[in-house]
């Protein structure tokens, strides 16, 4: 099947836009690769320091040309998704020995849980943690002793930060090893219902706590289709995982076998062998287009509209909001996973999962089929699924039929004809809106604004009964320069209650929503942000706002918006407490949301 005309046009546009930066990047990678294996440039003293603690592996490392693999791990046991990584280094080291290689933990990177920090001050560090992760991984790999890298990470900012680092060290191979989702607990829609009941005072905190603990109940990734699981999808569509590895539960024999297989593959694709596959060859313009199509086809997290441009820039690829918009317009929505439906990722995986989804999109010409991956050339490999047989781990053709059409559908009968993500533009700036979970009769909202500068002020107004008519809730000074662009997911229950009461409501903000945002229309990532003097800083209570997701417009219907003075709130309190003092330089140097809100690239 030839590639769809629009996919080809968008790809050609990205290639043209990226010509200079991509050329410079690939030249840099070629020069680094030409220097040969990293350890060949270390003195005996350098090497002795690197191998001192490696026990029985010391002799191999000092005298053999065998590959040495660097493990960059985001392990901690506060994140359920990352707790399984505690066991991975031992598995990896033994798997490497079995194929004549060695492996070392090169370094750790921070990994914060957005579920813990939602609505808390710590959330103001969340987006910047992506840059810290990239920097930390860079330090880990700077020892120059590794022939390939294995990246252990799952959650929201962790995978994007690791990809930025992998691209920066793009002259060595990179294999990403996932941990898998926790087994299914309390259904996500039931959890959401209890949250709304608590917000409206119908149940007490004990009931809320019981529901939350029944939902988040064991090791593994949270099972809704938020940013963490969207990251895992992306790694398969872009060829950085082995096929079919994203949604295998932790602590299972298959999960361990896939970790071993990923290690073996990393050892096989170094420059010391005949299948050298540096990650710079994987992370090209076509891979990023495939990732965006996967995002649209599965109804993934809006956070990736920030992360993908930042990841791409590290590989010399320049993405723009119109690329997302144009690809969304021709990509059918094939999956319904919470918050876009009732199923969780375990149900999605059982229904056919990513293998089925990729097969459908390849057959429709919506993906580039000939990209390079860690498994070899060609995305067709990612239509297979791993099976643990008596003969060992094998990949076999995945299902060509959906096993549950309430969760996963073919291109010929999608849930929607588009991916449900629109670019918004107008006199309030540029942003995005995710409509895949929003009822069509709420795609157009015209209502007066109520302007706030904190989440808490919105919740206080709700508790005081101040929302009695259709309202566009504007929460400004939530962008990266103002306070690090925290997610505003704590507003979801409040806005959902208002909507359930029959009001037409929408959110407009220069901040973010969680990957779990859903049924309430939300115009997010508005840029320029209010702290930079953007149009949101000139809005007033009562201004009529017109949000139209069908045409991609967001307008303040007031004649004098441009001539009004900008609000100048006191942001001095944003600079202290819970580590915010350490991130002043990030807030001062961060780029706009429209290009990824990046600091380090």
Residue, then its C-alpha position, 0 to 999 in steps of 0.5 A: x500500500x503506498x503512503x497516503x498523500x497527506x502523510x507524504x506531504x506532511x513528511x516532505x514538509x518536515x524534511x524541508x523544514x528540518x534540512x539544515x538542522x537534520x544535516x548538522x545533526x547527522x554530520x555530528x553523529x557520523x563524526x562521533x561514530x567514526x571514532x570507533x568503540x568508545x572504550x578504545x579512547x580511554x587510558x588504562x587508568x580510565x578503564x580501571x576506574x570504570x571496571x573496578x566494581x565489576x567482579x567476574x566481568x572485569x577480565x572480559x571488559x579489560x581484554x575482550x572486544x565484547x560489547x559493553x551496555x550502559x543501563x540508564x535507569x529511572x527506577x524508584x519504588x514510589x512510582x508503581x510503573x518503575x518499581x519493576x525496574x529494581x530487578x532489571x539490572x541483574x537480569x540484564x547483566x546475566x543476559x549480557x554475559x550469556x551472549x559474551x557481552x557485559x552491562x553496567x548501570x551507567x546512572x540513574x535519572x529522577x522520576x517523579x509521579x504526576x499522580x502524587x503531585x497533581x494539584x500540589x506544588x511539586x507539579x510545578x517541577x514536573x515538566x522541567x523534570x524532562x530536561x533534568x532527565x535528559x541532562x542526567x542521562x547525558x552525565x551517565x553516558x558521558x563516561x564514554x565506556x558504552x557501545x549501546x544503551x538500555x533505557x529503563x523508563x515508562x512514565x510521563x516526562x521520563x521517556x521523553x527525557x530519555x529519548x532526548x538523551x538517546x538522540x544526543x548520543x545517537x551514534x550508539x544504539x538505544x533499546x528502550x525496555x518497558x516494565x508493563x501495566x499493572x493488572x486491572x483493578x477498579x474500573x477507571x469510570x467507577x473511579x472517576x464517578x467517585x471523584x466527582x461524587x467527592x467533589x460535589x460532597x456526596x461521599x466522604x474522603x474514606x470512600x474516595x481513598x478506598x476507590x483510589x487504592x482499588x484503582x492504583x493497587x500494585x506494581x506496573x503502569x496505571x492502566x488508563x491511557x494517559x501519558x505513560x501508556x501513550x509513551x509506550x505506544x510511541x516507542x513501538x510506533x517509532x521502533x525503539x521497543x522490540x515488537x509487542x513489548x509495551x503492555x505485557x504485565x510485570x513480574x511474568x515470565x514473558x516480561x522477563x523474557x522480553x527484557x532478556x531479548x532486548x538486552x541481546x538485541x542491544x548487544x547485537x546492534x553495536x558497531x562491534x557487530x554486523x548489524x550496527x544500528x545507531x539510534x540516529x538512523x531510527x529517529x528520522x522524520x518518518x519515525x516521528x510522523x509514525x509516532x504522531x499517527x499512532x498518537x491520533x489513532x489511539x487517542x493518546x495524551x495531549x502531553x505528547x504534543x509538547x514532548x514530541x517536538x522536544x524529542x524531535x529537535x534533539x534529533x535535528x527534526x523540526x515539528x510544528x503544531x500544523x503537522x499534528x493537525x494535518x495528520x489528525x485530520x486523516x487518521x481514524x480513531x481506532x481505539x477507545x481506552x479510558x478516558x476515551x472509553x471504558x476499557x483499560x490498556x490490558x483490555x486494549x492489549x487483549x483485543x489485539x493491541x498495538x500489533x493490530x493497530x499498526x497492521x491496520x494503519x500500514x494497510x491503509x497507507x497511514x504509516x511509513x513502512x520502511x523505517x529503521x527499528x531496533x528489531x531491523x528495517x521495516x515496521x511490518x515486524x511490529x504487527x507481530x506479538x511475542x509468545x513464550x513457547x517451549x522452544x523459547x521466545x518467539x514472535x508470531x503474526x498478531x491478530x488481523x481481526x479485532x477481538x473486541x470491537x467496542x475497544x479496537x476497530x478497523x480502519x474501515x469502521x473506526x470510532x471516528x474519522x479523525x484523531x480528535x486533536x485540533x490545533x486552535x488559533x485566533x486572537x487568544x493565541x495558538x493551542x490544542x484541544x483533544x476532542x476524542x472523548x468530548x461529545x460532539x455537541x460540546x465541540x463548539x462553546x460560546x460563553x462568557x469568561x470567568x478568569x482565574x490565576x490558580x486552580x485553587x481559586x476555581x475550586x473555591x468558586x465552585x464550592x461557593x456555588x458561583x457557577x450557575x450559567x454556561x462558562x468558559x473557565x480561563x486559568x492563566x499564568x500557568x505556562x512554563x515561564x510563569x510556574x513550570x506549566x503544571x497539569x491542571x487535572x485537579x480541575x477535571x472533577x469540578x468541571x465534569x460536575x458542572x457539565x453533568x448539571x447541564x451547563x456548557x463549560x470549557x477550560x482555556x489555559x496556558x497550562x496543561x491537562x493530564x493525559x487523562x483529560x477527557x470529556x470536558x472541552x479544554x483549550x490548552x497550551x495557549x501560546x504566547x503564555x500570559x506571563x510573556x504578555x500573551x492575549x490571555x493576560x488581557x482577558x476580563x471576566x465577562x468577555x465572550x469566548x468562542x471556542x470552535x473545535x470543528x474549525x480550530x478557532x479560539x476567539x475573544x469576541x471583544x473589539x479592544x483586546x489588543x489595546x488593553x493593558x496586560x495583567x501583571x500578577x505577583x508570581x514571586x510565590x512561584x519561586x520558593x518551596x518544594x525545590x522551586x528555587x532550584x528551577x529559576x533558570x529553567x523558568x527564565x530560559x524555557x521556550x514556548x509551548x508551541x515548540x515543546x516548552x524545552x530548555x535543553x535543546 
